[in-house]
C-alpha cells in the first residue's frame, strides 16, 4: 500500500466551504482506492506550489493560442536526450517520432506499476504508465536499429530482467512471476504478436479482452507457469515492435469492435525506406553519448518510488478543453477507424505526460513532484497529435476506406 499526502494551505478554507472541493476529495480518494492506494495526512504545499495559477503555468505568450501550439514553446525531451536523438534521426532519414516513441515505451516499462496520473479530479480520470507502440515499415527501413539504440541500455542493465520478446502466452507467464514490476515487450514480429492476442485467437475474443485490460492497467487473469490462472493487480506491460505494412493491413482489415480497440490502444509511426544513411558516431552527440545518458536515466527511473500524481489545476482546465475539441473532431470524422484513433488521443496524451514527468525528474536526478505541470501536458498533446498524423497516413496507405457511420466514440475514458 502507498500513502499519498494531499495538499492543504490557503486552499483549505475553500475546500471545506466549497461543495466542489468536497466532491473533488471524495472522487480523488475513490480513484486512489481503485488502485490499492490509501490517502492519508495533510502537508503544506512546497514553495511555488504548481496548483496555483502561476505565470509559468499560464504564460500569456501562448495563453490564447491553440493547445497544440503551447507545447511548441518547450523542448519535447531533456536537452541531452533530445539533441542526440534528433541528430541520429536526421542522419538516418528517420522520423524523430519513431525514436521518441521507442524511448517513452522503454521509460514507461521502468516506472513502478502502481504509479498513476489523475488528469481530471472531478471525474476521477487517471492514466497508468503503459504505452504500446508500433513502427510500420518495410524491411530495410532501419527499424531494428531504432529500437536497439533506445532499448540496449535497458537490456545491458544486468540486474534488470525487464525486456522480453516472447509471444503473448510466454509474456503472461513472466507477468505471473513478477506481478509487482513493469516490463517491456520488444517485438521484432509485431504482426505475430497481434495475431496472438487478436479477437480471432479463440473465436470469442477473450484473449483480446484480457490484453485490453492489461493495457488499461486493470487487474487481469493471466496464465501462470503451471498452467493455472493468476490474478495480477495492477499489471504494467509496455510494448514496442515493428510490423510490415502488408502484415498491418492483413490484421486490421477486420471491422469488429475488438480489432478497433486494439488499433486505438497502440500508437503508430510510419518509417519509410532510407537512402544513403549516415551511421557515423559523432564524437559528442552520437549513439555512444546517448547510450551513457540513457543508462543513467533508466537506473534512476527504476529506483524511483510509486506515486499518485495529479495534473495541475491549470492543466486540468486545458485537459477538459482539449477533450471537448477531440469530441467535436470525432463527430465530424466519417471514417470509423480514424474516429477510434482520435477518441484515444486524450488517454494517450495523459500517459505520455506521466512518462515525460518521470523522465524529466530522472534526468536531473530528483524525485518526481506529485503535481504534473500544464506545460508537460502541452508537450504530450503535441506529440500525440503528430502520432495521429502518422496513424492517418498508415490507415490511408493500408487502402481500407473505413465504414461510414453516424455514431461516434467521443473522448476517451
C-alpha positions as CSV (number, residue, x, y, z in Angstrom):
1,X,0.0,0.0,0.0
2,X,1.2,3.5,-0.7
3,X,0.2,6.6,1.3
4,X,-0.4,9.8,-0.7
5,X,-0.3,13.1,1.0
6,X,-2.9,15.7,-0.1
7,X,-2.1,19.4,-0.3
8,X,-3.5,21.9,2.2
9,X,-2.7,25.6,3.0
10,X,-4.5,28.6,1.6
11,X,-6.9,26.3,-0.2
12,X,-8.1,24.5,2.9
13,X,-10.8,27.0,3.6
14,X,-12.1,26.9,0.1
15,X,-12.1,23.1,0.2
16,X,-14.0,23.0,3.4
17,X,-16.5,25.6,2.4
18,X,-17.0,24.6,-1.2
19,X,-19.0,21.5,-2.1
20,X,-16.9,21.2,-5.2
21,X,-13.8,20.9,-3.0
22,X,-15.5,18.1,-1.1
23,X,-16.6,16.3,-4.3
24,X,-13.0,16.6,-5.5
25,X,-11.6,15.0,-2.4
26,X,-14.1,12.2,-2.5
27,X,-13.5,11.5,-6.2
28,X,-9.7,11.6,-5.7
29,X,-9.8,9.2,-2.8
30,X,-12.2,6.9,-4.7
31,X,-9.8,6.9,-7.6
32,X,-6.8,6.1,-5.4
33,X,-8.5,3.2,-3.7
34,X,-9.3,1.6,-7.1
35,X,-5.5,1.1,-7.3
36,X,-5.0,0.0,-3.7
37,X,-3.7,3.4,-2.6
38,X,-4.9,5.0,0.6
39,X,-5.0,8.8,1.1
40,X,-3.8,10.0,4.5
41,X,-2.4,13.1,6.2
42,X,-2.1,16.7,5.1
43,X,1.1,18.5,4.3
44,X,1.8,22.1,3.4
45,X,2.4,22.8,-0.2
46,X,6.0,23.3,-1.3
47,X,7.2,26.7,-2.3
48,X,6.0,27.7,-5.8
49,X,3.0,25.3,-5.4
50,X,2.1,24.4,-9.0
51,X,-1.6,24.2,-8.0
52,X,-1.7,28.0,-8.1
53,X,-2.4,29.9,-11.4
54,X,1.2,30.9,-11.8
55,X,2.6,32.8,-14.7
56,X,4.8,29.9,-15.8
57,X,1.7,27.7,-15.8
58,X,-0.4,30.1,-17.9
59,X,2.1,32.1,-19.9
60,X,0.4,35.0,-21.7
61,X,2.6,34.4,-24.7
62,X,0.6,31.4,-25.7
63,X,-2.4,31.6,-23.4
64,X,-4.7,32.4,-26.3
65,X,-3.1,30.1,-28.8
66,X,-4.3,26.7,-29.8
67,X,-3.4,24.0,-27.3
68,X,-1.0,22.2,-29.6
69,X,0.9,25.5,-30.2
70,X,1.5,26.0,-26.4
71,X,3.7,22.9,-26.3
72,X,5.9,24.3,-29.1
73,X,7.5,26.7,-26.5
74,X,9.0,23.7,-24.7
75,X,11.5,21.1,-25.9
76,X,9.9,17.6,-26.0
77,X,12.7,15.8,-24.3
78,X,15.5,16.8,-21.9
79,X,18.3,18.5,-23.9
80,X,21.0,15.8,-23.5
81,X,18.5,13.3,-24.9
82,X,16.7,15.5,-27.4
83,X,19.8,16.6,-29.3
84,X,21.4,13.2,-30.0
85,X,18.1,11.6,-30.9
86,X,17.3,14.4,-33.4
87,X,20.8,14.1,-34.9
88,X,20.6,10.3,-35.2
89,X,17.1,10.5,-36.8
90,X,18.3,13.2,-39.2
91,X,21.4,11.2,-40.2
92,X,19.3,8.1,-40.8
93,X,16.4,9.9,-42.6
94,X,14.0,8.6,-40.0
95,X,11.1,10.4,-38.4
96,X,12.2,11.6,-35.0
97,X,8.8,10.4,-33.6
98,X,10.0,6.8,-34.1
99,X,12.9,7.3,-31.6
100,X,10.8,9.4,-29.2
101,X,8.1,6.7,-29.1
102,X,10.5,3.9,-28.5
103,X,12.2,5.9,-25.7
104,X,8.9,6.6,-24.0
105,X,7.8,2.9,-24.2
106,X,11.1,1.9,-22.6
107,X,10.8,4.5,-19.8
108,X,7.1,3.5,-19.2
109,X,8.2,-0.1,-18.5
110,X,10.6,1.1,-15.7
111,X,8.1,3.2,-13.8
112,X,6.6,1.4,-10.8
113,X,3.4,-0.2,-11.8
114,X,1.3,1.5,-9.1
115,X,2.0,4.9,-10.4
116,X,-0.9,6.9,-11.8
117,X,-1.6,10.4,-13.1
118,X,-5.0,11.9,-12.2
119,X,-5.9,14.2,-15.1
120,X,-9.5,15.1,-14.0
121,X,-10.1,15.2,-10.3
122,X,-13.8,15.6,-10.5
123,X,-14.4,12.6,-12.7
124,X,-11.6,10.6,-11.2
125,X,-9.9,10.0,-14.6
126,X,-6.4,8.7,-14.3
127,X,-3.8,7.1,-16.5
128,X,-1.2,4.3,-15.9
129,X,2.4,4.3,-17.2
130,X,1.7,1.9,-20.0
131,X,2.4,2.6,-23.7
132,X,2.0,0.3,-26.7
133,X,3.9,1.5,-29.8
134,X,4.4,0.1,-33.3
135,X,6.8,1.1,-36.1
136,X,5.3,0.4,-39.5
137,X,7.7,-0.1,-42.4
138,X,9.3,-2.5,-44.9
139,X,12.5,-4.5,-44.2
140,X,15.5,-2.3,-44.8
141,X,13.9,0.8,-43.2
142,X,16.3,0.5,-40.2
143,X,13.6,-0.1,-37.6
144,X,15.6,-2.7,-35.7
145,X,18.3,-0.1,-35.2
146,X,15.8,2.4,-33.9
147,X,14.6,0.0,-31.3
148,X,18.1,-1.2,-30.4
149,X,19.5,2.2,-29.8
150,X,16.9,3.1,-27.2
151,X,16.5,-0.4,-25.5
152,X,20.1,-1.6,-25.5
153,X,20.9,0.4,-22.3
154,X,17.9,-1.3,-20.7
155,X,19.0,-4.8,-21.8
156,X,22.5,-4.2,-20.6
157,X,21.5,-3.5,-17.0
158,X,22.3,-6.9,-15.7
159,X,20.1,-6.6,-12.6
160,X,17.1,-5.7,-14.7
161,X,15.1,-8.5,-16.1
162,X,12.5,-6.3,-17.8
163,X,12.8,-6.7,-21.5
164,X,11.3,-9.6,-23.4
165,X,10.5,-10.7,-27.0
166,X,8.2,-13.7,-26.3
167,X,4.7,-14.3,-27.6
168,X,1.6,-13.5,-25.5
169,X,1.4,-16.7,-23.5
170,X,5.1,-16.5,-22.5
171,X,4.6,-12.9,-21.5
172,X,1.7,-13.8,-19.3
173,X,3.8,-16.5,-17.6
174,X,6.5,-13.9,-16.9
175,X,3.9,-11.4,-15.6
176,X,2.5,-14.0,-13.2
177,X,6.0,-14.5,-11.8
178,X,6.7,-10.7,-11.2
179,X,3.3,-9.1,-10.9
180,X,4.7,-6.1,-8.9
181,X,7.1,-5.0,-11.7
182,X,6.5,-3.4,-15.1
183,X,8.4,-4.6,-18.1
184,X,8.9,-4.0,-21.8
185,X,7.8,-6.4,-24.6
186,X,10.1,-5.8,-27.6
187,X,8.7,-7.4,-30.7
188,X,10.6,-7.9,-33.9
189,X,7.4,-9.5,-35.3
190,X,4.6,-7.4,-34.0
191,X,2.2,-9.0,-36.5
192,X,2.6,-12.4,-35.0
193,X,2.1,-10.9,-31.5
194,X,-1.1,-9.2,-32.6
195,X,-2.5,-12.4,-34.1
196,X,-1.7,-14.0,-30.8
197,X,-3.9,-11.5,-28.8
198,X,-6.4,-10.7,-31.6
199,X,-10.1,-11.4,-31.4
200,X,-9.8,-14.3,-33.8
201,X,-7.4,-16.2,-31.5
202,X,-10.0,-18.2,-29.6
203,X,-13.2,-17.3,-31.6
204,X,-14.7,-15.4,-28.6
205,X,-12.2,-12.6,-28.2
206,X,-11.4,-13.5,-24.5
207,X,-7.7,-13.3,-25.1
208,X,-8.1,-9.9,-26.7
209,X,-10.3,-8.6,-23.9
210,X,-7.7,-9.8,-21.4
211,X,-4.9,-7.9,-23.1
212,X,-7.1,-4.8,-23.4
213,X,-7.4,-4.9,-19.6
214,X,-3.6,-5.1,-19.3
215,X,-3.4,-2.0,-21.5
216,X,-5.8,-0.2,-19.2
217,X,-3.7,-1.2,-16.2
218,X,-6.7,-3.1,-14.7
219,X,-6.4,-6.4,-12.9
220,X,-6.4,-9.3,-15.2
221,X,-6.3,-13.1,-15.1
222,X,-3.1,-14.4,-16.8
223,X,-1.9,-18.0,-17.3
224,X,0.8,-18.9,-14.9
225,X,3.9,-21.1,-15.3
226,X,2.0,-24.3,-14.1
227,X,-0.9,-23.7,-16.5
228,X,-3.3,-22.3,-13.8
229,X,-4.7,-18.7,-13.9
230,X,-3.1,-16.0,-11.7
231,X,-4.8,-12.6,-11.0
232,X,-2.4,-9.7,-11.5
233,X,-3.2,-6.3,-10.0
234,X,-2.1,-3.8,-11.1
235,X,-0.2,-5.0,-14.2
236,X,2.2,-2.9,-16.3
237,X,3.2,-4.2,-19.7
238,X,4.5,-1.8,-22.3
239,X,5.1,-2.9,-25.9
240,X,7.3,-1.6,-28.8
241,X,7.6,-3.5,-32.0
242,X,7.9,-3.4,-35.8
243,X,5.5,-4.6,-38.4
244,X,5.4,-4.6,-42.3
245,X,2.6,-2.6,-44.0
246,X,1.2,-5.8,-45.6
247,X,1.0,-7.6,-42.3
248,X,-0.5,-4.5,-40.7
249,X,-3.1,-4.3,-43.5
250,X,-3.9,-8.0,-43.1
251,X,-4.5,-7.8,-39.4
252,X,-6.5,-4.6,-39.3
253,X,-8.8,-5.3,-42.2
254,X,-11.4,-6.7,-39.8
255,X,-14.4,-4.5,-38.9
256,X,-15.1,-5.9,-35.4
257,X,-15.0,-3.8,-32.3
258,X,-12.1,-5.6,-30.6
259,X,-9.9,-5.0,-33.6
260,X,-10.8,-1.3,-33.4
261,X,-9.9,-1.2,-29.7
262,X,-6.5,-2.8,-30.4
263,X,-5.9,-0.2,-33.1
264,X,-6.8,2.6,-30.7
265,X,-4.6,1.1,-27.9
266,X,-1.4,1.3,-30.0
267,X,0.3,4.5,-31.2
268,X,1.9,4.1,-34.6
269,X,4.8,5.7,-36.6
270,X,5.4,5.2,-40.3
271,X,9.0,4.6,-41.2
272,X,9.9,4.8,-44.9
273,X,12.9,3.2,-46.7
274,X,16.1,5.1,-46.1
275,X,18.6,6.3,-48.8
276,X,22.3,6.8,-48.0
277,X,22.0,6.7,-44.2
278,X,24.8,8.3,-42.2
279,X,25.7,5.9,-39.4
280,X,28.8,7.7,-38.1
281,X,29.1,8.1,-34.3
282,X,29.5,11.8,-33.6
283,X,32.3,12.4,-31.1
284,X,30.0,14.1,-28.7
285,X,26.2,13.8,-29.5
286,X,26.3,10.4,-31.2
287,X,24.9,7.0,-30.2
288,X,27.6,6.3,-27.7
289,X,26.8,9.5,-25.9
290,X,23.1,8.8,-26.0
291,X,23.8,5.3,-24.6
292,X,25.5,6.7,-21.5
293,X,22.8,9.2,-20.8
294,X,20.0,6.6,-21.2
295,X,21.7,4.1,-19.0
296,X,22.0,6.6,-16.1
297,X,18.4,7.8,-16.6
298,X,17.0,4.3,-16.8
299,X,18.6,3.4,-13.5
300,X,17.2,6.4,-11.8
301,X,13.7,5.8,-13.1
302,X,13.6,2.2,-12.0
303,X,14.7,3.2,-8.5
304,X,12.0,6.0,-8.2
305,X,9.1,5.3,-5.8
306,X,5.5,4.7,-6.9
307,X,3.4,7.9,-6.8
308,X,-0.1,9.1,-7.4
309,X,0.5,12.2,-9.5
310,X,-2.1,14.9,-10.1
311,X,-2.3,17.2,-13.1
312,X,-2.2,20.8,-12.0
313,X,-5.4,22.9,-11.8
314,X,-4.4,24.8,-14.9
315,X,-3.5,21.6,-16.7
316,X,-6.9,20.1,-15.8
317,X,-8.7,23.0,-17.2
318,X,-6.9,22.7,-20.5
319,X,-7.3,18.9,-20.4
320,X,-11.1,19.3,-20.3
321,X,-10.9,22.0,-23.1
322,X,-8.9,19.6,-25.3
323,X,-11.3,16.7,-24.6
324,X,-14.1,18.9,-25.9
325,X,-12.1,19.7,-29.0
326,X,-11.4,16.0,-29.6
327,X,-15.1,15.1,-29.2
328,X,-16.0,17.7,-31.8
329,X,-13.4,16.4,-34.2
330,X,-14.7,12.8,-33.7
331,X,-18.2,13.8,-34.6
332,X,-17.1,15.3,-37.9
333,X,-14.9,12.3,-38.9
334,X,-16.6,9.9,-41.3
335,X,-14.1,7.0,-41.2
336,X,-14.8,4.7,-38.2
337,X,-11.2,3.6,-37.8
338,X,-9.9,7.2,-37.7
339,X,-12.7,8.1,-35.2
340,X,-11.4,5.3,-32.9
341,X,-7.8,6.6,-33.0
342,X,-9.0,10.2,-32.5
343,X,-11.0,9.2,-29.5
344,X,-8.0,7.5,-27.9
345,X,-5.8,10.7,-28.1
346,X,-6.7,12.2,-24.7
347,X,-5.9,8.9,-23.0
348,X,-2.6,8.5,-24.9
349,X,-1.6,12.1,-24.1
350,X,-2.2,11.5,-20.4
351,X,0.0,8.5,-20.4
352,X,2.7,10.4,-22.3
353,X,2.5,13.3,-19.9
354,X,3.0,10.9,-17.0
355,X,6.0,9.2,-18.6
356,X,7.6,12.6,-19.6
357,X,7.1,13.8,-16.0
358,X,9.0,10.9,-14.6
359,X,11.7,11.1,-17.3
360,X,12.2,14.8,-16.6
361,X,12.8,14.1,-12.9
362,X,15.2,11.3,-13.5
363,X,17.2,13.3,-16.0
364,X,18.0,15.9,-13.3
365,X,18.3,13.2,-10.6
366,X,15.4,14.4,-8.5
367,X,12.3,12.8,-7.0
368,X,9.3,13.5,-9.2
369,X,6.9,16.1,-7.9
370,X,3.4,15.0,-7.1
371,X,1.9,17.7,-9.4
372,X,2.4,17.5,-13.1
373,X,2.6,20.9,-14.8
374,X,0.4,22.1,-17.7
375,X,3.5,22.6,-19.8
376,X,4.2,18.8,-19.6
377,X,0.6,18.1,-20.8
378,X,1.1,20.5,-23.7
379,X,4.2,18.7,-24.8
380,X,2.3,15.4,-24.6
381,X,-0.6,16.7,-26.6
382,X,1.7,18.0,-29.4
383,X,3.5,14.6,-29.6
384,X,0.2,12.7,-29.7
385,X,-1.1,14.9,-32.5
386,X,2.0,14.1,-34.5
387,X,1.4,10.4,-33.9
388,X,-2.2,10.8,-35.1
389,X,-0.9,12.2,-38.4
390,X,1.2,9.0,-38.7
391,X,-1.9,6.9,-37.9
392,X,-4.0,8.6,-40.6
393,X,-1.2,8.1,-43.1
394,X,-0.8,4.4,-42.3
395,X,-4.5,3.9,-42.5
396,X,-4.7,5.5,-45.9
397,X,-1.8,3.5,-47.2
398,X,-3.5,0.3,-46.0
399,X,-6.2,1.0,-48.6
400,X,-9.1,0.5,-46.3
401,X,-11.7,3.1,-46.8
402,X,-13.3,2.6,-43.4
403,X,-17.0,2.3,-42.6
404,X,-19.1,5.4,-42.7
405,X,-21.4,5.6,-39.7
406,X,-23.2,8.4,-38.0
407,X,-22.4,7.4,-34.4
408,X,-19.0,8.5,-32.9
409,X,-17.0,7.4,-29.9
410,X,-16.3,10.7,-28.1
411,X,-13.5,11.4,-25.8
412,X,-11.5,8.6,-24.3
413,X,-12.4,7.2,-20.9
